[in-house]
Amino acid sequence: MKYYALLKKNTATEQVHKKLLDESLEAIHERDGQFYKGTLRGRQVLESEQSIVIIGDVEEGATVASKGNVIVTGTIYGTVIAGAAGRTDAVIASTPYAA
């Protein structure tokens, strides 16, 4: 984290700091994921531009597709796709796994 001390008003410096702040906030937003509470039932589709944590099960016939990671706190019986935009480091995690 960077800290800056401004001792006097400097419009150019303020613009640089505002730009850095805006970029940092955008990066934080991109890293944050989404949460879904509930069980996804047959024929339901959940799509996300970011990583997603599902607090519930993904039942047979339901589909989850995320450009980021997918974490399911329940059991996966349906279809779960992580890295939908070609991201090769995306993961799917669930406990317990359904056979």
N, C-alpha and C positions, 0 to 999 in steps of 0.2 A: 504494500500500500504506500502511496506517495503522499507526503504532507507538504503543504506550501504555506508560508506565512506572508501575508500581504501587508506591507507597512504603509503603502500609499496607494491611492487610486491610480490604476493603470489600465486603460481600456483594452489595450492589446493583450496584456497579461490576463485580464478577466475573460477575454474571448477564448484564449488558449485553455484556461481552466474550465470554462463552460463546455468546451469541446471535449476535453478529457472526461469530465463528469458524464456528459451525454454518452460517450463511447463506453464508459464503464457500466452505466446503467443498462445500456443495450446488451452488453456482454453478459451481465447478470441475468437479464430476462431470457437470453438464449440458453443459458445453462439450466435455468429453472425448468422443472417439468410440471406435469399436471397430475391431479389426483382424481380418481373416479371411485366413489363409494357405492357398492352394490354389486349384485351378481348380473352378469351379462347373459341373457337368455337366447335361445335359438332365434336365428334370423336378425338379431341385433348386431349392428356394426358400430364400432368405436374407432375413429381415426384421430390421430394427433400429429401435429407438426413437431412436437417435442417429445422427450421421454415421458412416460406415464406410469404411475403406480395405481394398480387396481386393487382396492380393498374389497375382495370378494372373489367369486369363482367366474370362470369363463366356461359356460356350459356348451354342450355339443350344438353345433349350428351357428354359434356366435363367432364373430370375427373382430380381432383387434389388430390395427395396423398403425405403426408409429415410425416416424423418421428417426427416432432416437431409440432408447432402451425401453423395455417393457418389464415391469416387476408386478407379479401377481401374488397377493398374500394368501390366496386360496388355491384351488386346483384348476388346471387347464384341461378341459375336454374338447374345446373348440379350436379355432385357428388363431394363432398369434404370430404376427410378423413384426420383427424389429429391423431397423435400418431400411425401411421401405424405399428410401431415395438412393439406395446403394451404399449407405454407410456401413463399412465392413467391420467396424469395431463395436457395433451395437450388440446388446445381449438381451436374452430372455431369461428371467429368473422366476421361479415359482416354488412354493413349498406347501404341501407335498406334490410331487409330480404324478400325474395320472398315467397308467399304463395303456 
